[in-house]
Amino acid sequence: MAERSGPSRVIALILVGLGVFLLAVAILVPVYSKGKLAKTPLDLEVTTIAEGTGKVLDAKSLTDQEPGPKVDEDVPIIAQRYVTTEDPSNADDITVQAGQTVRRTDKQGDTGLLTASVDRVTMDRKSSMPTNDPVGTVQTSADAPALEVERDGLQYKFPFDSKQETYPYWDLNARESSPIDFVEETEINGLKVYHYSQEVGPFDLSKADPSAPTNKLQLPASAWGVEGGELPITMTRWYTNTRDLWVEPETGVVVKGQEQIHQYYARNKARPEIDVLDVSLPFNEETIEFQAQQARDGIDQLNTFARTLPIVAGIVGVIALIGGVVLGLRSGRGRDGEPVPAGGPVPPNGGDDTAAAPTEQFGRSDYADRNYGSADSDAETTEIPRDWNGASDSETTQQIPRTDPDRDR
């Protein structure tokens, strides 16, 4: 006779349902979470510091009585940039403001300040490309208002899932974008990074920022240190840069940066005549480690929701699904391997309640007192579970006489 298997079937259905749910989670979470998490955080507050030594023009020497400019060499120089999040920022876009200064550290206060700027740009939180809504601004003097400047290239950060390809990168000094090319895949402080490099210029800074009077100067030839005496000579300030960036590709964080800046006065851009600034400025070690940790934190967050959680959910889901199917198959067959009907085991006499033998709930003495025959007669007997009323799945059975009501009449 087949065993009762109702509870086992319920557990099997629960396991199958749980397995299907977890497998769906494993499939959908990476798609959903990566799109939600792969965005620039709205609480940026990042300071980067680059240091080097180079040549710096002493601007006062251009107006001194002694002819010829003076260019100091081996000058210690530091470039600091402080980036914060500003309004408007929302679920899709972020506005960042970058205050940057370049100064010579061998002089104090304003006498050591070489350049200063405040740059504001709104960009897409995923691609890091500028939206120009609102248009970004640049301010290079405390005495002059910020100017609106549209842009069409990356700044400060690369896209999530950066590729080994060329990107447009916007240069603050030139006010233009130039291609920045993928060079190689390498490693910094145990972190995989992509190395990109960009050649900028020469750019005419008087066109990039016409408001700056020092970007084009007319002075006597003697002041420039060239032949001509008091003959007025006009020179333009030119700018070139070799920019190298090492980017963690999953998060787009710039782990390391280096700029080789050259600004000079010349009548012909191809023939520099007076160096204004000539220096290589790489990130210092503290900045590199800070940026690397920012990238690691971003990777961990992405991996937890986009990789680890789906893997765990998938494994548990498969186990639950297999367990549910196996348990369902086992509970769907009786002790002799025969399928159990959907409604449970068939009672004696094919389920005919009018012909069924009295069940145990009537008591054995009550059954024996009835005038249907002797309990020790040669009547047929059958085995039915003691828990036939649904009490349990116990295998204990009771021998109960099975009589024919018309036999002894």
Backbone torsions as a table, in degrees:
resi	resn	phi	psi	omega
1	MET	NA	140.5	-177.4
2	ALA	-72.8	147.1	178.5
3	GLU	-83.8	153.7	175.1
4	ARG	-73.6	134.7	-172.9
5	SER	-137.2	25.0	-177.7
6	GLY	-56.6	-53.6	-179.2
7	PRO	-59.2	-39.2	179.7
8	SER	-63.9	-37.5	179.0
9	ARG	-66.7	-37.6	178.6
10	VAL	-63.9	-45.6	178.8
11	ILE	-61.9	-40.0	178.7
12	ALA	-61.3	-43.0	179.0
13	LEU	-63.9	-39.1	178.6
14	ILE	-63.6	-44.1	-179.8
15	LEU	-64.4	-42.0	178.7
16	VAL	-62.7	-44.7	179.1
17	GLY	-62.2	-42.1	178.2
18	LEU	-63.8	-41.4	179.3
19	GLY	-62.1	-44.5	178.8
20	VAL	-62.5	-41.8	-180.0
21	PHE	-62.1	-47.2	-178.5
22	LEU	-66.0	-36.1	176.4
23	LEU	-65.9	-37.4	175.9
24	ALA	-64.2	-40.0	176.9
25	VAL	-61.2	-44.5	-178.8
26	ALA	-60.8	-32.9	-178.8
27	ILE	-81.7	-42.1	-171.6
28	LEU	-84.8	-31.3	-175.6
29	VAL	-60.0	-45.5	179.6
30	PRO	-59.5	-39.8	-179.3
31	VAL	-66.9	-45.3	-176.0
32	TYR	-73.7	-49.9	-173.1
33	SER	-68.3	-37.0	-178.2
34	LYS	-64.6	-40.5	178.2
35	GLY	-65.9	-32.5	-178.8
36	LYS	-82.1	-37.7	-174.3
37	LEU	-89.4	-25.9	-178.4
38	ALA	-79.4	64.3	178.2
39	LYS	-140.6	146.7	178.7
40	THR	-60.5	129.6	-179.9
41	PRO	-60.3	150.6	-178.4
42	LEU	-89.8	7.2	-178.5
43	ASP	-120.2	39.9	-178.7
44	LEU	-63.5	137.4	171.3
45	GLU	-157.6	89.8	-169.6
46	VAL	-125.7	131.7	174.9
47	THR	-116.0	126.8	175.6
48	THR	-118.4	142.4	-178.2
49	ILE	-129.9	128.7	176.4
50	ALA	-122.2	140.5	-175.3
51	GLU	-135.3	148.7	177.2
52	GLY	-171.9	-177.8	175.3
53	THR	-127.3	146.8	-177.8
54	GLY	-169.5	-162.7	-179.0
55	LYS	-99.6	140.5	-179.9
56	VAL	-139.0	131.6	176.5
57	LEU	-75.1	131.5	170.8
58	ASP	-81.9	101.5	-172.3
59	ALA	-58.8	-32.2	-178.4
60	LYS	-66.5	-23.6	-177.8
61	SER	-66.8	-19.8	179.4
62	LEU	-70.7	-22.1	-178.2
63	THR	-112.3	4.4	178.5
64	ASP	-69.9	162.5	178.9
65	GLN	-67.3	-34.9	179.8
66	GLU	-73.0	133.2	-177.9
67	PRO	-70.1	149.9	174.4
68	GLY	92.9	141.2	179.3
69	PRO	-77.2	159.2	178.0
70	LYS	-115.8	126.2	179.3
71	VAL	-116.3	117.7	178.1
72	ASP	-81.4	141.4	-180.0
73	GLU	-114.1	161.3	-179.8
74	ASP	53.6	43.6	179.9
75	VAL	-87.4	129.3	175.4
76	PRO	-72.7	127.3	-175.2
77	ILE	-129.4	142.0	178.1
78	ILE	-132.3	135.1	175.8
79	ALA	-115.2	124.2	179.9
80	GLN	-119.3	138.8	178.5
81	ARG	-135.1	130.5	-179.0
82	TYR	-120.6	115.3	-174.8
83	VAL	-110.9	129.6	178.1
84	THR	-134.2	163.6	176.4
85	THR	-89.7	136.4	-179.9
86	GLU	-130.0	172.8	173.8
87	ASP	-85.8	147.2	0.0
88	PRO	-84.9	136.4	173.5
89	SER	-139.0	142.1	-177.0
90	ASN	-151.1	-161.7	-176.3
91	ALA	-64.0	-26.5	-175.4
92	ASP	-109.1	-33.4	-174.2
93	ASP	-122.4	155.5	176.3
94	ILE	-136.3	138.3	175.2
95	THR	-105.7	125.2	178.3
96	VAL	-116.8	147.6	176.0
97	GLN	-121.1	128.8	-178.9
98	ALA	-119.7	114.8	173.2
99	GLY	-97.1	124.3	-174.4
100	GLN	-131.5	138.4	175.5
101	THR	-131.1	147.1	171.5
102	VAL	-125.0	123.3	-177.1
103	ARG	-140.5	155.5	173.3
104	ARG	-92.3	128.0	-172.4
105	THR	-86.0	-1.9	176.9
106	ASP	-86.1	0.4	175.8
107	LYS	-128.9	150.8	-174.5
108	GLN	-97.9	154.0	173.0
109	GLY	60.4	-146.4	-176.9
110	ASP	-67.6	-19.7	-179.5
111	THR	-68.0	-21.6	179.7
112	GLY	-96.0	-6.0	-177.6
113	LEU	-76.0	125.5	179.7
114	LEU	-99.3	-50.2	176.2
115	THR	-144.1	154.9	176.4
116	ALA	-149.0	144.0	-179.4
117	SER	-155.3	154.8	171.2
118	VAL	-126.6	116.8	-176.5
119	ASP	-114.2	133.2	178.8
120	ARG	-128.0	130.4	-177.9
121	VAL	-145.0	141.3	174.2
122	THR	-104.8	128.1	-175.4
123	MET	-138.0	161.2	177.5
124	ASP	-68.5	134.1	-174.7
125	ARG	-70.3	-18.8	-179.6
126	LYS	-99.5	-50.3	-176.2
127	SER	-85.1	-17.7	-177.3
128	SER	66.4	9.3	176.9
129	MET	-82.1	146.0	-179.7
130	PRO	-67.3	145.1	178.9
131	THR	-97.3	-21.7	-174.5
132	ASN	56.5	29.4	177.0
133	ASP	-142.3	86.7	5.5
134	PRO	-79.8	167.3	178.5
135	VAL	-68.0	138.8	179.6
136	GLY	-68.7	163.9	-179.7
137	THR	-131.6	156.0	176.1
138	VAL	-134.9	132.1	176.5
139	GLN	-126.4	125.8	-177.3
140	THR	-116.8	-0.6	179.4
141	SER	-144.6	138.5	178.7
142	ALA	-68.2	-20.4	-178.4
143	ASP	-90.8	-4.5	-177.8
144	ALA	-125.3	146.0	-179.9
145	PRO	-70.9	162.9	176.1
146	ALA	-69.3	143.2	-179.9
147	LEU	-106.4	139.2	176.1
148	GLU	-72.6	131.7	-179.5
149	VAL	-139.2	113.9	175.2
150	GLU	-72.9	152.7	-179.7
151	ARG	-143.9	159.0	-174.7
152	ASP	-139.4	31.2	-179.7
153	GLY	-147.7	170.6	179.6
154	LEU	-66.9	155.4	171.9
155	GLN	-151.8	140.3	170.6
156	TYR	68.3	-28.6	-175.6
157	LYS	-154.9	150.3	177.1
158	PHE	-99.9	169.1	179.6
159	PRO	-67.4	157.8	166.1
160	PHE	-63.7	144.8	-176.4
161	ASP	57.5	51.7	178.5
162	SER	-59.4	145.6	-175.8
163	LYS	-105.9	163.9	175.2
164	GLN	-85.3	71.2	-175.9
165	GLU	-150.3	-178.0	-179.6
166	THR	-91.3	137.0	177.0
167	TYR	-122.5	155.1	169.5
168	PRO	-80.1	133.8	179.9
169	TYR	-128.9	126.4	-173.7
170	TRP	-86.8	132.7	-178.8
171	ASP	-104.2	126.1	-176.1
172	LEU	-64.9	-39.8	-178.2
173	ASN	-72.2	-41.8	-177.8
174	ALA	-80.4	-22.0	-176.0
175	ARG	62.4	29.6	179.6
176	GLU	-142.7	160.6	175.0
177	SER	-98.5	144.9	174.0
178	SER	-134.5	155.4	179.6
179	PRO	-65.8	138.7	171.0
180	ILE	-117.4	120.5	-168.0
181	ASP	-100.2	143.5	172.6
182	PHE	-69.1	134.3	-178.3
183	VAL	-109.4	-51.6	-175.5
184	GLU	-166.6	163.5	170.0
185	GLU	-99.6	130.8	-177.8
186	THR	-144.8	-163.5	-175.9
187	GLU	-139.3	137.8	175.8
188	ILE	-131.5	122.5	179.1
189	ASN	51.3	41.7	178.1
190	GLY	78.2	7.9	-176.5
191	LEU	-113.3	131.3	177.0
192	LYS	-69.6	131.2	-180.0
193	VAL	-137.5	156.7	172.6
194	TYR	-103.9	131.7	178.2
195	HIS	-95.9	124.8	176.5
196	TYR	-119.1	149.4	179.9
197	SER	-137.5	145.3	-176.5
198	GLN	-138.3	135.9	173.2
199	GLU	-105.9	124.2	-176.1
200	VAL	-116.5	131.4	170.8
201	GLY	85.2	-170.5	9.0
202	PRO	-70.4	137.2	177.2
203	PHE	-115.0	140.3	175.7
204	ASP	-79.5	106.8	-176.3
205	LEU	-70.0	-19.1	177.5
206	SER	-70.5	-23.4	175.3
207	LYS	-87.1	-34.8	178.4
208	ALA	-67.4	-38.8	-179.5
209	ASP	-140.8	82.8	-177.3
210	PRO	-65.5	-18.2	-177.1
211	SER	-74.5	-17.7	-178.9
212	ALA	-83.7	114.3	-175.1
213	PRO	-66.5	-24.9	-176.5
214	THR	-82.5	-1.7	-179.4
215	ASN	-79.3	-14.4	172.3
216	LYS	-149.0	119.8	-174.7
217	LEU	-125.9	143.4	172.5
218	GLN	-116.7	117.5	-177.8
219	LEU	-138.0	162.0	174.9
220	PRO	-60.6	148.7	-179.3
221	ALA	-54.8	-35.8	-179.7
222	SER	-64.3	-35.0	178.7
223	ALA	-66.1	-31.6	178.7
224	TRP	-82.4	-13.2	-178.2
225	GLY	79.3	28.5	179.4
226	VAL	-122.2	167.7	-179.3
227	GLU	-68.6	147.2	177.5
228	GLY	135.9	-7.2	177.3
229	GLY	62.6	-119.6	-178.3
230	GLU	-92.9	8.5	179.0
231	LEU	-64.3	125.7	-179.4
232	PRO	-65.2	131.3	177.9
233	ILE	-124.8	129.0	176.9
234	THR	-102.2	128.6	177.8
235	MET	-124.5	147.8	179.9
236	THR	-106.4	145.9	176.9
237	ARG	-90.0	120.4	-178.3
238	TRP	-107.8	160.0	-175.2
239	TYR	-141.2	130.5	170.9
240	THR	-131.4	158.5	-180.0
241	ASN	-155.9	138.0	167.6
242	THR	-110.4	110.6	-174.4
243	ARG	-107.1	127.6	175.7
244	ASP	-120.8	129.9	180.0
245	LEU	-128.5	138.4	176.4
246	TRP	-114.3	114.5	-168.1
247	VAL	-115.0	131.8	170.8
248	GLU	-75.7	118.1	-167.0
249	PRO	-70.3	-32.9	-177.6
250	GLU	-66.5	-41.0	-175.7
251	THR	-100.8	-19.9	-176.8
252	GLY	79.5	9.9	-179.6
253	VAL	-74.6	132.3	175.6
254	VAL	-80.4	104.6	-176.7
255	VAL	-76.1	-38.7	-179.6
256	LYS	-141.3	143.8	177.2
257	GLY	-138.4	152.1	177.0
258	GLN	-150.8	135.1	176.9
259	GLU	-126.9	133.9	174.1
260	GLN	-108.6	95.1	-171.4
261	ILE	-94.2	134.9	173.7
262	HIS	-136.0	115.4	171.8
263	GLN	-116.6	137.7	-175.8
264	TYR	-154.2	157.0	172.7
265	TYR	-95.0	139.6	179.6
266	ALA	-163.3	154.6	172.5
267	ARG	-87.8	-20.5	176.9
268	ASN	-132.6	125.2	-174.0
269	LYS	-59.3	-24.3	-178.0
270	ALA	-82.5	-8.3	-178.3
271	ARG	-130.5	85.9	178.0
272	PRO	-58.5	137.7	-178.8
273	GLU	-114.0	-37.8	-179.9
274	ILE	-137.2	121.1	177.8
275	ASP	-72.6	132.1	172.6
276	VAL	-98.7	-45.0	178.1
277	LEU	-153.0	126.0	178.8
278	ASP	-140.5	102.4	-171.7
279	VAL	-155.7	149.6	171.5
280	SER	-106.7	125.7	-174.2
281	LEU	-123.9	93.7	174.6
282	PRO	-91.3	154.3	172.5
283	PHE	-56.0	141.9	173.1
284	ASN	-77.9	170.7	-173.3
285	GLU	-64.5	-36.5	179.1
286	GLU	-63.0	-40.4	178.8
287	THR	-67.2	-41.9	-179.9
288	ILE	-61.0	-45.4	-178.8
289	GLU	-67.0	-38.2	178.2
290	PHE	-63.1	-45.6	179.6
291	GLN	-65.8	-37.8	177.6
292	ALA	-63.2	-39.8	178.7
293	GLN	-68.1	-36.4	175.0
294	GLN	-59.6	-41.3	178.9
295	ALA	-66.9	-42.8	179.3
296	ARG	-60.8	-43.4	179.4
297	ASP	-60.9	-41.7	178.5
298	GLY	-64.7	-40.5	178.4
299	ILE	-63.8	-44.0	-179.6
300	ASP	-60.1	-42.3	-179.8
301	GLN	-64.7	-43.1	178.8
302	LEU	-65.6	-41.3	-177.3
303	ASN	-68.6	-37.0	-178.3
304	THR	-59.7	-45.7	-174.9
305	PHE	-93.0	-29.7	-174.9
306	ALA	-97.4	-13.5	-177.7
307	ARG	-131.1	-60.4	-174.6
308	THR	-60.6	-50.9	-178.6
309	LEU	-60.8	-45.9	177.5
310	PRO	-62.1	-37.3	179.6
311	ILE	-64.1	-47.8	179.3
312	VAL	-62.3	-45.6	180.0
313	ALA	-62.0	-38.6	-180.0
314	GLY	-65.7	-44.1	-179.8
315	ILE	-63.5	-50.1	179.9
316	VAL	-62.8	-37.6	179.5
317	GLY	-63.4	-42.3	178.9
318	VAL	-64.4	-43.2	179.3
319	ILE	-61.4	-45.9	-179.7
320	ALA	-63.7	-40.7	-178.7
321	LEU	-65.5	-46.2	178.9
322	ILE	-63.2	-45.4	179.2
323	GLY	-59.8	-41.7	179.4
324	GLY	-65.1	-41.6	179.9
325	VAL	-65.4	-45.5	179.8
326	VAL	-61.6	-47.1	179.3
327	LEU	-63.3	-37.6	178.3
328	GLY	-64.3	-41.0	178.6
329	LEU	-66.2	-40.9	-179.9
330	ARG	-67.2	-40.7	-178.8
331	SER	-75.5	-14.8	-179.6
332	GLY	-86.0	1.2	178.8
333	ARG	-126.1	146.7	-179.5
334	GLY	-79.4	-171.7	-177.5
335	ARG	-66.3	-31.1	179.7
336	ASP	-92.0	9.7	178.8
337	GLY	86.0	6.1	179.3
338	GLU	-86.9	141.2	179.1
339	PRO	-60.3	140.1	176.4
340	VAL	-90.9	129.1	179.3
341	PRO	-55.9	154.4	-177.2
342	ALA	-58.9	-32.3	-178.0
343	GLY	-85.3	4.9	-179.0
344	GLY	104.7	-176.3	-178.2
345	PRO	-64.8	148.8	179.0
346	VAL	-82.7	127.6	179.5
347	PRO	-69.9	168.6	178.9
348	PRO	-56.5	153.5	179.4
349	ASN	61.2	31.8	172.6
350	GLY	68.8	16.8	176.2
351	GLY	92.0	10.0	178.9
352	ASP	-81.6	103.5	-175.4
353	ASP	-61.7	-28.9	-177.4
354	THR	-73.6	-23.4	-178.4
355	ALA	-106.0	-4.6	-175.4
356	ALA	-68.2	146.7	176.8
357	ALA	-66.9	151.0	178.0
358	PRO	-58.8	139.7	-179.6
359	THR	-86.7	172.3	-173.4
360	GLU	-66.7	-17.2	-177.0
361	GLN	-67.1	-16.9	178.6
362	PHE	-81.6	-16.4	-177.7
363	GLY	89.3	141.9	-178.2
364	ARG	-68.7	-36.8	-177.7
365	SER	-66.8	-36.7	179.5
366	ASP	-64.8	-38.2	179.7
367	TYR	-68.3	-40.0	-176.3
368	ALA	-67.5	-29.4	-177.6
369	ASP	-75.4	-14.5	-178.7
370	ARG	-73.6	144.4	-175.9
371	ASN	-86.6	58.7	179.4
372	TYR	-110.2	0.0	179.9
373	GLY	134.1	169.2	-177.6
374	SER	-83.3	146.1	-178.7
375	ALA	-69.8	-20.9	-179.2
376	ASP	-101.2	18.8	177.1
377	SER	-70.9	176.0	-178.8
378	ASP	-88.1	28.8	180.0
379	ALA	-67.0	152.7	177.6
380	GLU	-67.7	151.2	175.1
381	THR	-126.5	161.6	176.9
382	THR	-142.7	157.9	179.7
383	GLU	-101.3	127.9	171.2
384	ILE	-129.8	148.9	-178.1
385	PRO	-63.6	146.4	174.8
386	ARG	-66.2	-23.3	-177.4
387	ASP	-101.5	31.3	-176.6
388	TRP	-60.7	-20.7	177.4
389	ASN	-83.6	12.8	173.4
390	GLY	92.4	15.4	-175.0
391	ALA	-72.7	-40.9	-178.5
392	SER	-163.3	-176.5	177.6
393	ASP	-102.7	24.2	-175.3
394	SER	-61.7	147.2	178.9
395	GLU	-89.9	-1.7	-178.8
396	THR	-66.5	133.5	-178.9
397	THR	-125.8	166.7	-178.2
398	GLN	-129.5	132.6	174.3
399	GLN	-78.6	118.0	-179.8
400	ILE	-126.2	128.3	-179.0
401	PRO	-58.5	141.2	175.8
402	ARG	-115.6	110.9	-172.9
403	THR	-117.0	159.9	174.9
404	ASP	-99.4	117.2	-175.6
405	PRO	-58.2	-26.2	-176.1
406	ASP	-93.4	-3.4	-171.3
407	ARG	-65.2	-45.5	-173.1
408	ASP	-100.4	8.6	-178.7
409	ARG	-75.0	NA	NA
